[in-house]
Amino acid sequence: MSFRGWIKKTKAGQLAWRVFIGLLGGGVTVIGAIALVAPGPGVLILLAGLGILASEFAWASRAMNKTKSMAQSAANKVGMPIWVKYLIFAGAAAFSIVVIVFYLHNN
């Protein structure tokens, strides 16, 4: 039996689990909302928080799907071909590896 199943055996456990998921997911969602206006991957953090909330709340699943569709439509408006996105991602990953290896080699 999973930990989640063990907790949700009783009504009090179900309520405690929903409160825990609500606080955790809500906190991550708030951090994501702050990261939307501050430097950081706001949409990704926001989706992570909604994903946590969606494990227990149906409204969060609907909100997550709406947010994902809005992000996809914004990405489609940019009009960048998918291979360019993959090339940028691969280049950034390679650059990160080179920087890490260089840093570790010099220390």
N, C-alpha and C positions, 0 to 999 in steps of 0.2 A: 504494500500500500504506500502511495506517495505521501509526502508531508502535507501537501495540499488536501488530499483526501482525508487524511487523519484529522486535520484541523476542522474540516467542514462536516464532520460527523454530527455535531450538535448545532443547535440554533445559535448558541452563544459563539461557537467557533466560526460559524458562517458569517455572523455579524463582525466578529473580530477580523476575519480575513478580508472582508469587503472594506472595512475601515482602513486596514493596513494597505491594501492595494490602492484605495482612494488617496491616501496620504502620499504614498510613494509615487504613484502616477501623476498626481496633482503637482507634487513638488518638481518632478522632472519636466512636466508641461510648463510650469511657471518659469523654470530656468530656460527652457526653449523659447518661450515668449520674450524673455529678457534678451536672449541671444539673437533674436530677430533684429533688434535695434542696436545691439552691441556687436563687437566683432566676434564671430563664431558661427558654427553651423546651426543656426537657429531652427531651420525647417527640419533638419534631421533629429535634433534633440526634441523638438515639439512632437514629431511623429513617434519617437521612442516613448515619450510620456503617454501619448494617446494609445500606443500599442499596449502599454502596461495596463492602462485603464480599460481597454477593450477586452482584456482577458476576463473581466467581471461585469462590465457595464455595456449594454447594447448601444446606448447613445454615443459612447466614445468610439465604437466601431464605425458608426455612421459618420461621425466627425472626422475620423482618421481617413476614411475613404474620400470624403469631400476635400480634405486638405491635400491628399495625394493627387486627386484629379486637378486641383487648382495648380499645384506645383508642376504637374506634367504639362498642363496647357501653357504655363509660363515658360517652361523649357522648350516647348514646341515653337513658341513665338520667337525665340532666339534664332532658330533656323540653322543651328550648327549640326553638320552631319555627324552621325554616331561614331564614325571612325575617327573624327577629330577629337571627340570627347574621350575615346579610348586612348588615343595618342597622348593627349594632355595628361590623362591619369597615369599612363605608363611612364611618361617622362618625369612626372612628379615623384612617382614611386622610385624610379632609378636614381633621381637626384637625391632623394632622402637616404637611400642606401649608401650612395657615395659619401654623403656628408657624415653619416654615422660611422662608416668604416674609416674615413679620414680622421674623425674625432677620436675614435678608439685607438687608432694606430699612433696618434701623436700624444696620447696620455699614458 
